[in-house]
Amino acid sequence: MDLKEYFARISYQGSYDKPDLATLTDIFQHHIRAVPFENLSIHCGESIELDLEATYNKIVRKKRGGWCMENNHLLSWVLETLGYDVTLLGSKVYVPEYDTYADEIDHLLLKVVLDDKSYIVDGGFGMAYQIWQPMELISGTDQLQTPGVFRFVEESGIWYLEKVKRKQWVPNQSVSTCHNVEKEVCRRVYLFTLQPRDIEEFRGSNTQLQTAPDSLFVTKSICSLQTADGIRALVGWKLTEIKYNYKDNMDLVEIRILAEEEIEKTLKEKFNITLDKKFVPINTSRLSLF
C-alpha cells in the first residue's frame, strides 16, 4: 500500500498533511474523476474480490475502476492512513422499477467525522447519482452540488439519500428508444443506518450481485466516470455523456450507440481502461440509471 502511488493514480498533487474537509474534498473529487465506477470484470469472466490488496492492485496498478465495495473500501484505507476518523456503513439501494429498497445491504459507503461533524463520503455509486462532495450528515437540508441538489432525510434512525433532478435536454433522443426523460422530480437513492460495518459483512452481497441472474450488474455492463462538468457512461453499447446545468438549469444528454469495434477504443479514450480479457457488453435490463 503506497499513498504516493495512489495519488499518482488519481493525479492528486495537493498537500495531505492536514486531515481537514478541504483536503478530503479535493482527494475525493480526484478519485471520482480518475477511477470509474464499473462492473466490467463480471463481463470479462473475472470475479470481483473484496481483498484490499487485490482491490489496490486492480484500481491503482492496473488503472481499472470498481464498484462501491472496491472504491469505498480503498478510499477508507487511504483516509484512515491520512488520519481521518472513518467508519464503514451499509445501505440498501432504491430500485425504482419496483418502488422499493433492496431487501439486504447491497452498498458500502463511508462516514467521516471531522471537527465533531459527520460527513458521508461515497465514491462508489457512479452514474448520475454520484455525489461530488462529502455531504454533511444533517436531515432535511438541501446540499447543492454540481450534479444537482442532494439531501438526507432521517426517520427513526434510518437515513434516506435523495437527489432533486434537473430537466434533461436530449437532442438525439431518437437514437435511444429506451432512454426516457423521466417525469420524477426527486429520486430516492438509498437508505442506511449509522451502524458500523465490517468489510466481511459485504461478502455475501458482493457474491450475490455478480452471480444472481436478475442482478443489475449481471444484466448490464456499466462503466461510468465523473468529468469536470458532468459524467460519461458506457452501458452495454450505449455511450451517454451528460453536461450538468448546460443551460437554464437543464442537463445536456448526448447519446450514441457504439459499434462492436468501437468499444475497446472508447474504454481506453473515455475511461482510460484497458482490459486483459475479452469484454462482452450487455444491457438486458430496462432499468434507467439516469
Summary of the structure (lengths in Angstrom):
residues: 290
radius of gyration: 18.0
end to end distance: 34.8
largest distance: 52.4
contacts: 921
relative contact order: 0.16
helix: 29%
strand: 32%
